[in-house]
Amino acid sequence: MKFLIQPLYKLYRAVLRNSKYRWLVVAGSLLYLLSPVDLATDVLPIVGWLDDGLIATLLVTELSQVVLEQRKARKEKKAEVSA
């Protein structure tokens, strides 16, 4: 199972960090969370919720990391200009 999830996570993270595709991934993730079509259906109570939870967790974690990195870069750029 780890061999399947780890490459998918790395791919999701790499695409999300690429500014060219970031908003497509965000929109696709939100569409997946809101759509009635799932990889694992919600008929299977725990499995159906886990895939939605995993996508939501990845999305929030990676977006918050991207925002923090951008804020840090902006702060460093302002410090360089001021110096």
N, C-alpha and C positions, 0 to 999 in steps of 0.2 A: 504494500500500500504506500509506503514511504517513497518508493521509486516512482510512483505515479504522481503523487502530490507535490513533491519537491520541484521537479521540472516545471510543472504548471505554475507554481508559486513564483519561481524565478522569471518565467516568461511574463506573467501578469505584472510583476514588479518592474521588469525592464521596459515593457511597453508603457506602463503608467508613468515612468520617469522620463520617457521621450516626449518632449513638449509638443511634437507634431501630432501624436496620437493620444495624448492624455485625455482630452475631453471626449474623444470617441470611446475610450475605455470606461470613463466615468458614466457616460450616457448608456453604454451597453450594460454596465453593471446595474445601474438603476432600473433599466428596462427589464433586465432579468429578474431583479427582486420584485418588481411590480407585476410582471406578467404571470399568467396562470400556467405557463409552460415551464417545467423544471427538469433538470437532469435527473433528480430523484424526486419522485412525486410526493406531494404532501399527504397522500393516502397512507404511506408508511410514516407513522407519526414522528419518530425520532430522526430517521434518515432524511426525510423531506425537509425538516427544519434545519438540520445540520448544514446542508449545502447552502441554504439561504443565509444562515448565520456566518458561515465561512466567507462567502462573498462580501457580506456587509462588513465583517471584521477586517478583511483585507483592504477593502475600499477606504474605510475610515482611517486605518492605520497608515496606509501608504499616502493618502492625501494629506494627513496631518504632518507626516514626515517631509513631504514636498514643500508644504507651506513653511515649516520651520527652517528648512534649508534656504528657501528664498528670502525669508526675513533675515537670516544670518548673513547671507550674501549682500543684501541691501544695506545692512548695518555696517558691514566691513567696507563697502563702497563709500558710504557717507564718511566713515572714519578716515579713509584715504584722501578724500576730497578736502576734508577739513584740515588735514595735517600739512 
